[in-house]
């Protein structure tokens, strides 16, 4: 499995979204933007049904596919605006990211993760970044961590089993930890 990277600045996150919209279409830009904000695994993100979204309470309720854990996430303004726009554009859709391909017209199903992965890889190639569907989660985690959010909280948001898993996930190395002893002489 190819390891993908986090997109580490807000400007880079916006660039990825812009390029996805320009080269692949709005749905891929929406997947990226909502994915970065919710930090869900791609299978959980693509499986979101409108019925699971409570826009009045600003919540998304789901059971994670990988862990089987029930979760409730807060929907921020960015996500709410995108959800409302998608709902207005596709009022009969069941899924937030539903495919509208001709061969799928008869049944409602979400866009496939392989299709999204290919779109993300193409944009990553343009930017010379190893971009994949997991880059959304990593980017969210990295943004929080680099803004000073404690690794324990980042771990909780990503629903990792421990902060040690999150440190590995974010690419925080032993050398970086050791460097803090040089950087913070008190």
N, C-alpha and C positions, 0 to 999 in steps of 0.2 A: 504494500500500500504506500502510495506517495504521500509524504508529509506535506501538508499545506501550511501556509503562513498566515499570520494575522496581518491585517492592514492597520498600521499603527498610528495614523493621525486622522483627525476629522476631515482634513482636506483630501487625504487619500481615500477615505471612505466615500466622500462625495464624488470623487473622480470615478471610482468603480461604479457607483450608481449611475452617473452620467453616461459612461461608456456602455453599460448594460442597456440603458434606455435607447441610446443612439444606434447600437449595433444589433441588439437582440429584441428590443421591444419593452414597453412599459411593465409588463408582467414580471420580467426578470429584474428590472429596477426595483419594483415593489417587493419582490421576494428578498432581494438584498437588504433593502432599507428596513423592512419589518423584521427580517432575520437578525440583523445587527442589533435592533432594539429589543427583541425578545430573547435572543441567545438560545434558541431551541435547536435541537438536532434537526437536520433537514427532513427526516421522515416525519417527525412530529409537526414541523412547520407546514409541510405540504398537506398534511392530513387535517388541518384546521377546518372545521365546518362552521358556517355562520351560526348555527345553533349553539355552539360552544362559546360564542362571543357575547358577553353581556356589556353592551356599550353604555348603558345607563350606569352600571356599577363600575365600569372601566375594568372589567375582568375577563380573563380567558381561563376556562377550566379544561383540564386535559389529564389524561393518564399517559405518562411517558412510555413510548414503545420499548425502549431499551431496559429501563429499570422497573416498569410496571407501577411506578409511584404516581399517585394523584397529586396534581399541582394546581395552584391558582396563581396566575400572573397578573400584574397590574398593566393596563394598557395606557401608555403615555400619549400625549397629544399627537405626536408624529404618527404613531400606529393607528390611533382613532381616525385621523384624517384619511389615511390611506385605505383603511377598512371601509369607511363610509363612501369614498370615491369608487372603490371596486364594487361595492354593493349597488350603487346607483348605475354603474356601467353594465353590470351583469345581475339584474334583480332576480333571475330565476336560478342562479347557480346555487349549488349546495355547498361547494368548497370555496374557500377564500382564493385559492389558486387553482381554479378548475381549467382543465384542458378544453380547448374549443376546436381541436383538430377534427377534420371531416370524419375520420374513421372512429372517432369517439363520440360523435353527436348523439347516438342512441342512448348512451349511458353516461351518467355524471361521474367523473373521476378526477382526482387531482393531477396536475402536471407531474410527470415522473422525475425522480431524483437524478436519473442518468442524464436526462435532457437538461436539467438545471446545471449539473456538473459540467457538461460540455460547454454550455454558455459561459459559465464562470471561468473555465480553463482558457477559453478563447480570449477573454478580457485579461486574464492573468498573463497570457503570452504577449499581449500588446504592452502591458505594463512591466513585463519581465519580473513577475511575482508569481510564486506557486500558489495560485488562487483556486480554491475549491469550495464546496458547500460548507465545509467545516470552518472556513475562514470567517464566516459570520460570527460564530460563537467565540472563536479565538480573538477576533477584533473587539468584540464587546468586553471580554475578560481583560484583554490588554489595556483598553481604554480606561476601565475602572481601576485596574492596578496602577497604571501610570499616573492617574489622577490622585493617588494616595488612598484609595479604598483598601482596607486591610484584606490580605489574601484570604482570610477566613470568610469574609463577606463575599468575595468573588467566588470562592468555592461553593458557598451556599446558593448564589445566583445560578451558577452553572450546574448545580445539583451533583457536585462531585462528592465522593465518599470521604475525602480528607483534603486539607490544605496542601499536603505534600503532592497529591495528585494534580492539584491546580498549578502548583509551582512547576512541575514537569510539563504540564499542558501548555503553560505560558512560555516555556523555554527558559525559565529562571535557573541558571546553572550554579554549581557549587562555586565556581570562580567569581560569579557576580555577588554571591553571598559573602565570600571571603573579602572581596573588594570593599564591602561596607565597613570593614574594620579599619581600612585606610581612610576612607572618605569621612568617617564620623569619629574623629578623635575628639574626645571631650575633656 
